[in-house]
Structures are given as C-alpha cells and as structure tokens.
Amino acid sequence: MTVKKCLFPVAGLGTRFLPVTKELAKEMLPLVNRPIISYGVEEALASGCENIVMITGRAKHSIENYFDRSFELEDILKKRGKLELYYKMIHISEMADVIYIRQHEPLGLGHAVLCGEPVCKGEYFGVILPDDVFVGAEPVLSQLVKVHERLGGSVIALERVSDEDVSRYGIASGEEVEPGIFKLDGMVEKPKLADAPSHYAIMGRYVLSPEIVPLLHKQQAGAGGEIQLTDAIRELVKSEPVWGVVYQGRRFDCGTQKGWLSANIQLALEDEELRDVVIRIVTGK
C-alpha cells in the first residue's frame, strides 16, 4: 500500500524555547532560510505523500498562516518587481494540501496520532516529528516507505547511539534480517544502559499500520497521563511485522536550544552565501 498521508504532531507547548514560544510555534523557528516545519513537510512530499495532517494546539496559528496565501505581501512583492520572492511565496502556499486537527489536551504522542484518525483511518500513514530534521541524499521517510512497500508492515527509523545516549531514547530490540533492517520484537522507553536490549534508538520517523489505531484506543495512559505510541507499537509487533531501518543521512535535533543553534551553524556553514559570515563571526577574523 502506498503511503499518501503524513501526520505531524505539532501541538507541543515548546517550553524549552520560552518565552519566544509563548505565541510563536516552536516549529516556526528559523533553520537557516526557512522554518523548521518546512523541512519535514518537504521530506513528506518528496516521499510521495499528498496530504499533510497537522495535529495542532492553541498557539499554532503561525503554522497555518505560513502555508496559507498572503495576498497583501504577494501584491507588494509583485508591484515592487521582486518576482523571485513573489513566486516563492506562491509556491509555499501551493506546495501541500494541509489539513489541521486540534489536539485539545497534551496527552502524548499516542494521543496525537489518535487525533489524526478521521483522516488516516483504514490506511498506512507516515508520522514525522519535526524536531528531528534529517538531511541526506534520500528523504528518511522515503527510505521507510520503500521498506514498507517491499516487506509490508509498519516501519520505524533507527539510529545507533552511544552508551551515554541510550537512556535518552526509546530503544528497539529485534533481529537483523538484512543489513540495516531489523524485524522488531519489542522496545524499551529510556532504559538504563544495563537494561537496554540494543543501542538502536527510535527516531522521529514512522510508517504506521492502520491497526495502530485500535491499539491506541485500548492503551492506558502512562506517566504524566500520556498515551505512549511506543506502548502501542510494542503490542503491534505481536500481531504483524514491524521493521526498524537504520536510516541513511544526518539528523539535527532542533528540540532544544543548543541543538537548534548547532543545526543553524552547521547548515549555514554548508550555504555558500552564509559560510564566510559564520566563519568570520566564530573566528573573529
């Protein structure tokens, strides 16, 4: 089954970036020359998705406005002869068919996926956590979709992490059936190193079976009253295949101030127009 819909859980409060995120969506923070959310949307579209489903919250109007038309701005740009910018603004509003669904309570990633049920019910769908920005020759979601189309079942992005980072992530367990592809049999949320079944951490990209929805409906709220997606996937592996794929590419964690700043610097160094500026500021020369 081809994956045509991709869900974006973006209702989080962005407390790590307060006070700037009091009214501005964290996903709209700039990453070099465009907002963080744009990287994920572009990845989904390049992976074959046609419908973008944003699970939003109260302070997320800036996301809706970004992907909408701005007739006043477009008119000013056109009258001033700035046609390159004019057509770029048009492209942003036409790049995706975006659907917005409100998550009224912050009840976790599993609950956010449930909020997308009216749109994604009955078919496989992608999930992108936009805090994780991936850069590489092939979109990471596309890598997962290809495994799904070949082997069936759900697919999760994995990354091998260091001993020090094991306790920061959900860690997957399973058998490697092909180079970089694991048939998963379980996962543990943020284990101690001694209790971790592997060093393969679950990253923010998923292709999920429609069977995840009834499992989430049955899921009991865990710590903090949240419905955990990993708990439902742990149940899913008992009835149908779930694959873990060690993705190819680079990941930038934009969910913290340090990670976001680091990503901006690294990507700016790869931009011909910005590289010299960054070097001059950092070196003082």
Secondary structure as GFF3:
##gff-version 3
##sequence-region A 1 285
A	DSSP	beta_strand	5	9	.	.	.	ID=ss1
A	DSSP	three_ten_helix	15	17	.	.	.	ID=ss2
A	DSSP	three_ten_helix	20	22	.	.	.	ID=ss3
A	DSSP	three_ten_helix	26	28	.	.	.	ID=ss4
A	DSSP	beta_strand	30	31	.	.	.	ID=ss5
A	DSSP	beta_strand	34	35	.	.	.	ID=ss6
A	DSSP	alpha_helix	36	46	.	.	.	ID=ss7
A	DSSP	beta_strand	51	56	.	.	.	ID=ss8
A	DSSP	alpha_helix	61	66	.	.	.	ID=ss9
A	DSSP	alpha_helix	71	79	.	.	.	ID=ss10
A	DSSP	alpha_helix	83	94	.	.	.	ID=ss11
A	DSSP	beta_strand	97	102	.	.	.	ID=ss12
A	DSSP	alpha_helix	109	115	.	.	.	ID=ss13
A	DSSP	alpha_helix	117	120	.	.	.	ID=ss14
A	DSSP	beta_strand	125	128	.	.	.	ID=ss15
A	DSSP	beta_strand	132	135	.	.	.	ID=ss16
A	DSSP	alpha_helix	140	151	.	.	.	ID=ss17
A	DSSP	beta_strand	154	160	.	.	.	ID=ss18
A	DSSP	three_ten_helix	163	168	.	.	.	ID=ss19
A	DSSP	beta_strand	170	178	.	.	.	ID=ss20
A	DSSP	beta_strand	181	189	.	.	.	ID=ss21
A	DSSP	three_ten_helix	193	195	.	.	.	ID=ss22
A	DSSP	beta_strand	200	208	.	.	.	ID=ss23
A	DSSP	alpha_helix	212	218	.	.	.	ID=ss24
A	DSSP	three_ten_helix	223	225	.	.	.	ID=ss25
A	DSSP	alpha_helix	229	236	.	.	.	ID=ss26
A	DSSP	beta_strand	242	246	.	.	.	ID=ss27
A	DSSP	beta_strand	250	253	.	.	.	ID=ss28
A	DSSP	alpha_helix	257	269	.	.	.	ID=ss29
A	DSSP	alpha_helix	275	283	.	.	.	ID=ss30
###
